[in-house]
Amino acid sequence: MPDVPEAIAAHAAVLQSDARVLAECAERLREIEARLGADGAAPPWLRETVNAHITACAVASDDLAEAAVRLHAYADHISR
């Protein structure tokens, strides 16, 4: 079982990377939403849709980050 903790840690690292990507996506969407609001030309439904995607990205990022933390802790636990 010596490679199991390393495999779990590797999965956690992928989840951490995915969480960062989603957080960056949410930030880009916030910038887009701010420009849409500043221009005033975007229909309300478009801004609502962008905001829904911002929320989805943020929630998914948080969930993946939490899963990564838990996987790292589990990998540490079983490697002892």
Residue pairs with C-beta under 8 A, 6 or more apart in sequence:
1 78
4 78
5 75
5 76
5 78
5 79
6 75
8 71
8 74
8 75
8 78
9 71
9 72
9 75
11 71
12 67
12 68
12 69
12 71
12 72
12 75
13 68
15 64
15 65
15 67
15 68
15 71
16 64
16 65
16 68
18 64
19 60
19 61
19 62
19 64
19 65
19 68
20 61
22 57
22 58
22 60
22 61
22 64
23 57
23 58
23 61
25 57
26 54
26 57
26 58
26 61
29 50
29 53
29 54
29 57
30 54
32 50
33 47
33 50
33 51
33 54
36 42
36 46
36 47
36 50
37 47
